[in-house]
Amino acid sequence: MTTPARIPFPVVDEVSRHCLQEEEPETVHIEVHLPGRLDRSRLRKAFLEALNRHPRILMREAPRGWYRRRYEWELTAEPDVEVVSFPRPGRDALRDARTRALEQAPALSLSPPIRLEVVEGAGPAEGSEASDTVGLHRPPQGRGELRDQPSPARTRDSTVLFLTINHTALDGPACLRILATAAEIYGGRDNSPAAPPTRPQEPPAPPEGTHSNWARPARVAPGTPEHTPGNGLLVTELPLPHRPKGSPYTVNDQLMVTTALTIAHWNREHGQSPRPLRITMPVDDRPRDMTMPIGNGTRLVEVPFSPGELRQAPQDMPDLLRRTARRTRALKSLSRPQLGHGAGLLTAPVTPVAWRAALTRGLRRAAAPWTSTTLLSNIGRIPYPLDFGEEAGRAHAVWFSAPARMPRGLTVTTASTAGRLHLALRWSRSLLGHGDGAHLRDLFEHYLHTTEVAP
């Protein structure tokens, strides 16, 4: 029998593997809403073929002894488990699938470390009931004329795809590439990525005189925590923020400013003294076509905000947006390892991996006060049509959510599809409750509107 090929864990995978916790699984959830139904056997076949076209995803953690110096991925010729499942339809099927995506991580010991649940007949996204753990908000009618437009998905024939990913092995954009491949195989239609938006090339901005990373950033103030472990989730659909033509900032910059203003407002309401904010932002430079490397491919940068600039008057918003744009451009242009130089030293295979795991966990606890305030992961415009053919149709809503473990305790994930912004707030239940998530959503919507200013 042929011995499976093995690949040492990259730095990101190893650090994540060291710090796994059963209470708050490291999952990424992707939720894709389609207007029609899918044929079960045909979808299973298409998804299996998509896995075979991206064989790097067919991996499991290789067995090891305590003395081993590396974790290793073992590549397999085929899946160890049935990846695609069809939960029993019902009134709570959508809510229950979201809950599973937060609470049950695919095993690293079985290939591949993902699962796809297909919820049939879920009806409109807004129709799912909110629970104490997971909910979906239907935006109130009012500002934003797009709210009242009918959607082709407002029928009981709709389908929701839930892709749950073990984040130790893979990230959301890589698995979205797998799903786009499956859509093309299933529907027979071109699902090539759209060309990225063209923007004029600008020289990187010089670094600004911002707070040192040695200063302790603000933490998200505790709300009404729940007495159960794990994450809570709230997803909602909003209009894309207006941005005047020729603006020197991007929608990503508007979302960054919105997140900073939302947390600053929340902290003031909860009596926290003003402190600098640092928001972690994933940067992904990978191509979106079939050559896209599968794995954890983003690098993390931290965008700082001083307390003073988050208390500015509304007329100062254009200046805040321009300064934020300069910061994000400068950070994106920096060449640095995915988790910084320190992580590379921690994962150097000079001692047994079990020893490094204990050291990494200890350093993580010690460095908790210096961890960034929150994470904003803006996927941007979904580059693939995710078109499953005439009967199932094309995706009209795609939500992502990233893990929200303490000490951050809150992550904000955004994506846009069909001209709409799809926002997911995910939090640690030891920090916030569902009512807190709803209030943060309302603050986010308010401040997103304030970024729609004339230059």
LOVORO-281013 format. One record per residue (C-alpha): x, y, z. Coordinates in Angstrom, 2 decimals, padded with zeros to 5 digits. Example, Ala and Ser with C-alpha at 12.3 -4.5 7.8 and 13.67 -1.06 7.14 Angstrom:
2
       xx       yy       zz
   012.30  -004.50   007.80
   013.67  -001.06   007.14
This chain:
455
       xx       yy       zz
   000.00   000.00   000.00
   001.31   003.46  -000.93
   002.28   005.65   002.02
   000.30   008.91   001.94
   002.32   012.04   001.23
   002.93   014.29   004.24
   003.25   018.08   004.49
   004.55   019.86   007.61
   002.05   022.24   009.17
   002.60   025.83   008.01
   003.12   028.43   010.75
  -000.54   029.52   010.89
  -001.80   025.94   011.15
   000.68   025.04   013.90
  -000.10   028.05   016.09
  -003.83   027.37   015.73
  -003.31   023.67   016.53
  -001.39   024.54   019.70
  -004.25   026.69   021.02
  -007.36   024.63   020.27
  -010.15   024.75   022.87
  -013.19   022.49   023.01
  -015.30   025.30   024.53
  -014.87   027.60   021.52
  -014.11   025.55   018.37
  -012.04   027.22   015.66
  -014.62   027.06   012.89
  -015.31   029.27   009.91
  -018.89   029.16   008.66
  -019.98   029.99   005.10
  -023.69   030.25   004.38
  -024.85   030.39   000.76
  -028.51   031.05  -000.11
  -029.86   029.76  -003.44
  -033.34   030.42  -004.85
  -034.02   026.83  -005.97
  -033.45   023.17  -005.14
  -030.47   020.90  -005.76
  -030.44   017.25  -006.79
  -028.85   015.32  -003.91
  -026.83   012.69  -005.74
  -025.72   015.16  -008.39
  -024.49   017.61  -005.74
  -022.57   014.88  -003.87
  -020.88   013.87  -007.11
  -020.04   017.47  -008.05
  -018.60   018.28  -004.63
  -016.46   015.12  -004.60
  -015.14   016.04  -008.05
  -014.35   019.57  -006.79
  -012.33   018.07  -003.91
  -010.39   015.95  -006.38
  -009.62   019.00  -008.53
  -008.15   020.70  -005.44
  -006.37   017.71  -003.84
  -004.62   019.85  -001.20
  -007.93   019.94   000.70
  -007.96   016.14   001.08
  -005.85   016.06   004.23
  -005.89   014.87   007.82
  -003.54   015.30   010.75
  -000.97   012.51   010.71
  -000.45   010.43   013.87
   002.68   011.43   015.81
   004.65   010.60   018.91
   005.38   013.16   021.64
   008.96   013.46   020.41
   007.99   014.58   016.88
   009.22   018.03   015.93
   006.35   018.89   013.61
   002.66   018.39   013.11
   002.10   017.00   009.63
  -000.81   016.88   007.21
  -001.33   013.53   005.54
  -002.77   013.83   002.03
  -005.38   011.22   001.10
  -006.59   009.97  -002.26
  -010.25   010.28  -001.26
  -012.35   011.54   001.65
  -012.47   009.53   004.88
  -016.05   010.64   005.53
  -019.16   011.63   003.60
  -018.72   015.40   003.35
  -022.21   016.33   002.09
  -025.26   015.79   004.30
  -028.93   016.75   004.14
  -030.42   017.53   007.58
  -034.11   016.91   008.14
  -036.09   019.93   006.86
  -038.12   021.83   009.41
  -038.98   025.17   010.91
  -035.74   025.33   012.92
  -033.44   023.70   010.35
  -031.73   026.97   009.41
  -031.13   027.98   013.02
  -029.89   024.51   013.98
  -027.42   024.42   011.08
  -025.97   027.75   012.22
  -025.62   026.42   015.74
  -023.79   023.30   014.52
  -021.44   025.47   012.45
  -020.36   027.24   015.67
  -020.30   024.30   018.06
  -019.08   021.29   016.06
  -015.77   021.57   014.24
  -014.95   018.95   011.59
  -012.34   016.58   012.96
  -008.71   017.17   011.99
  -008.13   013.40   012.08
  -010.47   012.76   009.14
  -010.01   013.96   005.57
  -011.14   016.58   004.60
  -011.62   018.84   007.67
  -014.80   020.44   006.25
  -018.47   019.51   005.93
  -021.30   020.71   003.72
  -024.86   020.68   005.07
  -027.70   021.32   002.64
  -030.81   022.79   004.26
  -033.73   022.38   001.88
  -036.90   024.45   001.83
  -035.62   026.88   004.44
  -037.59   029.76   002.96
  -036.31   033.33   003.04
  -033.29   034.06   005.19
  -035.32   036.51   007.23
  -037.79   033.80   008.10
  -035.52   031.93   010.53
  -036.30   032.43   014.17
  -033.77   033.97   016.50
  -032.65   031.85   019.41
  -030.65   032.63   022.51
  -027.55   031.50   020.67
  -027.95   032.24   017.00
  -030.28   034.57   015.18
  -030.83   036.42   011.97
  -032.11   039.97   011.93
  -034.53   041.25   009.35
  -033.58   044.90   008.88
  -036.38   047.34   009.65
  -038.07   049.08   006.78
  -036.95   052.65   006.32
  -033.69   054.15   005.12
  -032.35   052.35   002.09
  -034.78   051.75  -000.73
  -033.21   048.36  -001.49
  -034.89   046.92   001.63
  -038.28   046.84  -000.03
  -037.27   045.21  -003.29
  -038.56   041.63  -003.68
  -036.01   038.85  -003.99
  -036.38   035.73  -006.15
  -035.34   033.69  -003.11
  -038.42   034.54  -001.05
  -039.92   031.10  -001.64
  -040.06   027.80   000.18
  -038.17   026.19  -002.71
  -034.91   027.78  -001.62
  -031.78   025.97  -000.46
  -029.09   027.04   001.99
  -025.58   025.56   001.83
  -023.68   025.53   005.12
  -019.96   024.97   004.69
  -018.24   024.47   008.07
  -014.45   024.61   008.09
  -011.89   023.68   010.73
  -009.87   026.90   010.71
  -006.71   025.11   011.84
  -006.52   023.65   008.33
  -008.31   026.05   005.98
  -009.76   029.52   005.60
  -012.97   030.85   004.09
  -011.69   032.13   000.71
  -010.00   028.80  -000.05
  -013.17   026.83   000.65
  -015.26   029.30  -001.34
  -013.01   028.41  -004.28
  -013.91   024.73  -003.74
  -017.61   025.59  -003.68
  -017.30   027.64  -006.88
  -015.68   024.63  -008.57
  -018.53   022.40  -007.38
  -021.08   024.92  -008.71
  -019.43   024.87  -012.13
  -019.38   021.07  -012.24
  -022.99   020.82  -011.02
  -024.57   023.52  -013.18
  -022.36   023.31  -016.23
  -021.98   027.09  -016.24
  -018.85   029.18  -016.06
  -018.04   030.11  -012.45
  -014.76   031.84  -013.17
  -013.95   034.71  -010.82
  -014.82   038.21  -011.90
  -011.93   040.55  -012.51
  -011.00   042.50  -009.37
  -011.90   046.18  -009.42
  -009.27   048.35  -011.04
  -007.92   051.19  -008.95
  -005.18   053.64  -009.79
  -001.80   052.62  -008.46
  -000.71   054.87  -005.63
   002.61   054.90  -003.82
   002.42   053.38  -000.34
   001.69   055.95   002.32
   004.43   056.62   004.87
   003.75   055.25   008.35
   001.88   057.61   010.64
   002.68   058.59   014.19
   000.13   056.26   015.81
   000.14   054.52   019.17
   002.82   051.90   019.69
   001.81   048.25   019.52
   003.28   047.95   023.02
   000.39   050.05   024.37
  -002.55   048.02   025.59
  -005.48   048.48   023.21
  -009.09   048.77   024.26
  -011.04   045.59   024.90
  -014.68   045.17   023.89
  -016.60   046.00   027.08
  -018.55   043.06   028.57
  -022.28   043.18   027.96
  -024.64   040.57   029.36
  -022.62   037.36   029.09
  -024.29   033.97   029.03
  -023.39   031.10   031.31
  -022.68   028.64   028.52
  -019.42   028.30   026.57
  -019.05   028.86   022.85
  -019.91   031.51   020.29
  -023.09   033.37   019.39
  -023.87   034.63   015.89
  -026.10   037.21   014.26
  -026.26   037.80   010.52
  -028.02   040.58   008.65
  -028.31   042.12   005.19
  -027.70   045.83   004.63
  -027.40   048.16   001.63
  -023.85   048.65   000.41
  -022.57   052.01   001.66
  -022.56   054.79  -000.91
  -019.11   055.98  -001.93
  -018.77   059.01  -004.20
  -016.99   058.35  -007.47
  -013.30   059.12  -007.22
  -013.20   058.76  -003.45
  -009.68   058.17  -002.11
  -011.01   055.42   000.17
  -012.62   052.02  -000.45
  -015.67   050.26   000.96
  -013.22   048.29   003.10
  -012.06   051.59   004.65
  -015.68   052.54   005.33
  -016.22   049.20   007.05
  -013.03   049.66   009.08
  -014.14   053.10   010.28
  -017.64   051.76   010.99
  -016.24   048.94   013.14
  -014.00   051.31   015.11
  -016.81   053.82   015.74
  -019.20   051.02   016.74
  -016.86   049.60   019.37
  -015.89   053.06   020.67
  -019.60   053.89   021.10
  -020.29   050.54   022.80
  -017.39   051.02   025.21
  -018.51   054.55   026.12
  -021.99   053.23   026.85
  -020.48   050.65   029.19
  -018.29   053.08   031.10
  -014.87   052.19   029.71
  -012.30   054.95   029.65
  -011.09   055.82   026.11
  -008.16   053.76   024.88
  -006.56   053.24   021.46
  -008.25   050.64   019.27
  -006.42   048.13   017.10
  -008.43   046.18   014.55
  -006.92   043.08   012.95
  -007.50   042.93   009.19
  -006.74   039.81   007.09
  -005.06   040.53   003.76
  -005.35   037.92   001.00
  -003.17   038.26  -002.09
  -003.95   034.85  -003.60
  -005.42   034.48  -007.10
  -009.07   033.42  -007.18
  -008.82   031.03  -010.12
  -008.05   027.30  -010.13
  -004.43   028.00  -009.20
  -005.44   029.42  -005.80
  -003.37   027.78  -003.03
  -005.67   025.89  -000.67
  -005.05   026.34   003.06
  -004.73   029.29   005.42
  -003.45   031.91   003.03
  -004.15   035.30   004.61
  -001.72   037.49   006.51
  -002.83   039.62   009.43
  -002.19   043.34   009.88
  -003.44   045.67   012.62
  -005.08   049.02   011.89
  -004.77   051.51   014.80
  -007.17   054.26   015.87
  -006.57   056.84   018.60
  -009.38   057.73   021.04
  -009.49   061.33   019.81
  -010.17   060.55   016.16
  -013.12   058.34   017.09
  -014.85   061.26   018.83
  -014.80   063.53   015.80
  -017.78   065.53   014.62
  -019.68   064.23   011.56
  -018.12   066.90   009.33
  -014.70   065.37   010.09
  -015.69   061.98   008.64
  -014.05   062.54   005.21
  -010.72   063.20   006.93
  -011.04   060.06   009.08
  -011.83   057.98   005.99
  -008.83   059.38   004.12
  -006.47   058.71   007.03
  -007.81   055.19   007.40
  -007.28   054.60   003.67
  -003.65   055.72   003.97
  -003.12   053.35   006.88
  -004.66   050.32   005.21
  -002.72   050.94   001.98
   000.53   051.22   003.90
  -000.15   048.04   005.89
  -001.15   046.05   002.81
   002.06   047.06   001.05
   004.29   045.78   003.85
   006.04   042.48   003.24
   005.84   040.41   006.40
   005.07   036.81   007.47
   001.45   035.84   007.99
   001.58   036.07   011.79
   004.69   038.19   012.14
   008.30   037.22   012.76
   007.72   036.01   016.31
   005.43   033.19   015.19
   008.15   031.91   012.89
   010.54   031.59   015.82
   007.91   029.85   017.96
   007.28   027.20   015.30
   010.92   026.47   014.39
   011.26   022.66   014.59
   014.18   022.58   017.02
   012.30   021.01   019.95
   009.44   018.47   020.17
   006.17   019.99   019.02
   004.53   019.19   022.38
   007.06   021.45   024.15
   006.44   024.27   021.70
   002.69   023.85   022.18
   002.97   024.44   025.94
   005.21   027.48   025.37
   002.85   028.96   022.73
  -000.20   028.58   024.98
   001.63   030.24   027.85
   002.77   033.16   025.70
  -000.73   033.56   024.29
  -002.16   033.92   027.80
   000.58   036.37   028.80
   000.07   038.46   025.65
  -003.74   038.56   025.94
  -003.85   042.21   027.16
  -001.97   043.30   024.02
  -004.20   041.38   021.60
  -006.05   043.59   019.12
  -009.51   044.87   020.06
  -011.39   042.95   017.37
  -011.06   041.42   013.91
  -012.72   042.77   010.77
  -012.61   040.30   007.91
  -014.02   041.88   004.77
  -014.26   039.24   002.04
  -015.39   041.98  -000.35
  -017.46   041.33  -003.43
  -017.90   037.56  -003.84
  -015.81   036.95  -006.97
  -017.71   033.86  -008.18
  -021.27   033.69  -009.56
  -021.91   030.52  -007.49
  -024.35   029.58  -010.25
  -025.73   026.03  -009.80
  -027.75   026.01  -013.01
  -031.32   026.71  -014.04
  -033.17   024.88  -011.25
  -031.04   025.85  -008.23
  -030.02   029.26  -009.51
  -027.33   031.71  -008.51
  -026.43   032.68  -004.94
  -028.16   035.87  -003.81
  -026.66   036.01  -000.29
  -023.38   034.71   001.17
  -022.42   035.07   004.83
  -019.10   034.22   006.48
  -018.18   034.23   010.15
  -014.77   033.92   011.81
  -014.02   032.47   015.27
  -014.56   034.87   018.18
  -012.53   033.53   021.08
  -011.41   035.61   024.00
  -009.54   037.90   024.58
  -011.04   039.61   021.50
  -014.43   038.03   021.99
  -015.98   039.68   018.91
  -015.37   039.36   015.17
  -017.00   041.23   012.30
  -017.16   039.55   008.89
  -018.59   041.14   005.75
  -019.12   040.16   002.13
  -021.20   041.57  -000.72
  -023.38   039.70  -003.18
  -025.97   040.99  -005.65
  -025.35   044.57  -004.57
  -026.02   043.90  -000.88
  -023.76   043.85   002.17
  -023.93   040.66   004.23
  -022.74   041.23   007.79
  -022.02   038.59   010.44
  -021.32   039.47   014.06
  -019.88   036.58   016.07
  -019.04   036.80   019.75
  -017.86   034.78   022.72
  -020.81   034.06   024.99
  -018.55   034.65   027.99
  -018.41   038.32   026.87
  -021.75   039.14   025.20
  -025.31   037.91   024.92
  -027.74   037.86   022.03
  -029.28   041.21   022.98
  -025.78   042.72   022.97
  -025.23   041.39   019.46
  -028.47   042.99   018.29
  -027.44   046.35   019.78
  -023.99   046.15   018.16
  -025.68   045.41   014.83
  -027.82   048.53   015.18
  -024.78   050.64   016.04
  -022.92   049.19   013.04
  -025.78   050.07   010.70
  -025.94   053.62   012.08
  -022.22   054.29   011.72
  -022.07   052.66   008.29
  -024.60   055.27   007.18
  -022.44   058.08   008.61
  -019.59   057.06   006.27
  -021.75   057.92   003.26
  -020.42   061.44   002.97
  -019.53   063.75   000.11
  -015.79   064.14  -000.47
